[in-house]
Amino acid sequence: MKSKISTAVSQIPLSGIREMWKRAAEYDNYISLGIGEPDFNTPKEICHQALEDAVRGATHYTQSQGDPELIEAIQRYLLERLGEDLSTGQIVVTTGGVGGLTSFFRTVLNPGDEVLLPEPYFPPYRHNIEWVGGKAVHVQTSFENSFVPTPEALEAAITPSSKVLVLNSPNNPTGAVIPAETLDNIARIVLERDLLVLSDEVYERLLFDGRTQESIWKRPGMNERTVVVHSFSKSFAMTGWRIGYAFGPEWLIESMIKVVSSTTSCAPSVSQRAAVAALRLDAEVIDAMVEEFRVRRDHAYEVLEQLPGVRVHKPGGTFYMFPDIGQITQDSRQFALDLLKEEQVVVVPGETFGPSGKGCVRVALTVNQEVLKEALERIRRFIRHIS
Ligand SMILES: Cc1ncc(COP(=O)(O)O)c(C=O)c1O
């Protein structure tokens, strides 16, 4: 019967994240640095407001584009963040950031269209590109250039079939932030080659050391050909609410709304009410979460950079680190499996996120400082043992 599963779906490999998760379940006392979600619960103010609104009756379908009050709140938020007054027709509310990116690919891709995908990358991009017959074309990055896609590597990957460029900054899995000047150069290539851009900015609030979000959207000519994906999952610790949104040119968002309408009808209405409350939240609540991730990052960086055979960048954003263990072993899957077996710590093999991740592992700083300290000590002991 299994042969009845579609080729596209049966070709999805078991994800490195799921594999590690499954194996970790065999141990009682493991520490997971594998999970890509904040360990904090959703701020109470958001939960209370959503509950109140649900009791009041906000439990019905909304318009496919989204609850008008949420769209207005997003407009205000974007005015503050981007300094730009978007029209309501430029915004669509989605089922998480994933809802935004899947609707985008369905909206623009025809079979055979190529999507330029800098790697390492968030694996669902690839699946969603391939499910609609698109082709993911890797744009290589490296530890040496901080896992930032260079304009040269991008040019080299472009063919006459290239239609879309995916950018993800701050990045999962590396935590890399694309510098402003690189975005300027990439935008010039995008214009010259008449590409569309999907800019995944779901980590836009999780930036450290005084950085503010730099978006390709703000570069000349880009707002006619770029869709930006935002999410409440990471910034507001709302992963389970499945709520996000996308903004872009009206001509494109109009068609994305048709896709949302035919796939999910609309984003969950109670979650949309929660999102309205999230956008009213005092910025200090978010800043406190970001500061906690910053402290964890600094501590993890201090420990990891001292380990023999390990190279690591200090990420500019997110809650991920992507140490290179290539001098110890190129087989990061085996490294992760042995680390789990010997020290019960879960990390994710880098090649889960594309070939540039080979010889690296993703470490998620999604446990409290005390647990993180213990996990890092176990990693130190493991590396000393195998070196
Ligand atoms: C780069 C990136 N984009 C999008 C998402 C989707 O998140 P959500 O659908 O929860 O908003 C994730 C989640 O891990 C991610 O890492």
The ligand as an ORCA input file, in Angstrom:
! r2SCAN-3c Opt
* xyz 0 1
  C      13.431     30.012      9.203
  C      12.079     29.616      9.648
  N      11.033     30.028      8.932
  C       9.772     29.712      9.273
  C       9.535     28.959     10.400
  C       8.115     28.638     10.692
  O       7.690     28.913     11.923
  P       6.128     29.055     12.256
  O       5.374     28.360     11.190
  O       5.973     28.434     13.592
  O       5.876     30.517     12.241
  C      10.596     28.483     11.171
  C      10.376     27.607     12.332
  O      11.254     26.976     12.870
  C      11.909     28.832     10.790
  O      12.971     28.456     11.495
*
